[in-house]
Amino acid sequence: MNRPVRVLVAKVGLDGHDRGAKVIATALRDAGMEVIYTGLRQTAEMVVNAALQEDVDAIGISILSGAHMTVFPKVIDMMKEKGMNDVLLTGGGIIPEDDMHKLNELGVGKLFAPGTATSEISDYIKGWVKDHRNF
């Protein structure tokens, strides 16, 4: 199978700041990925269902609201329930380093702080997908 990496970019919860998510979505598209952007105020259920329907390789959640310790565990649990063990859950925003480590231990992939080079994010996603998906 030779298709572009498919990534769902989402904003979960009441966080209304989506400029960063749009910048990332555009950068991933420019890096050759197929990007589905869900828009603002999504629930964890909406994100996981959209990821299933779109058959994505990765989900990227942008979060600035401080709800990361609720949102990411809920999404990863729902992904596990639905057998999405070969889909990357990554993201970024305002997340303290200690919380990043706790989320990584739960199965969340690398998380990115504001100011991270978009090439670092796209390289990480492409590398993860190459190592974990069959294409």
C-alpha positions, 0 to 999 in steps of 0.5 A: 500500500502506497498512500500518504500518511493520514492524520486527524488534527483535533481541538477537544473541549472548550478551548477556542484557540485554533491558530496553532492547530491550523498551522500544524495541519497546514505544515503536515499537509505541506509535508505530504500528509493527508490531513483531516481537521475536525474544527473546534469543540470536539469531544473525545468520542467525536475525535475517535469516531472520526479517526475510525471513519477516516482510517487515519494513521495518527491523531494529533490533539492541540490543547491549550486549556489545561485539560490535557490530563483528562482529554488524552487519557479519555481518547487513548482509552477509547482508542484501546476499546476500539482496537486502534492499537496501531494508530498514533495519538500525539499532540501538543500545547501547554502541557507541563513536562511532568504531565507529558511523561505521565501521558507517555506512560499511558500510551500517548506518543510524543507531545510537543510544546509551543515553538516546536519546529513543524518539521520535527512534528512531521518527521516524528509522525512519519517515522512512527507510522513507518515503524508501526503501520504496514505500508 
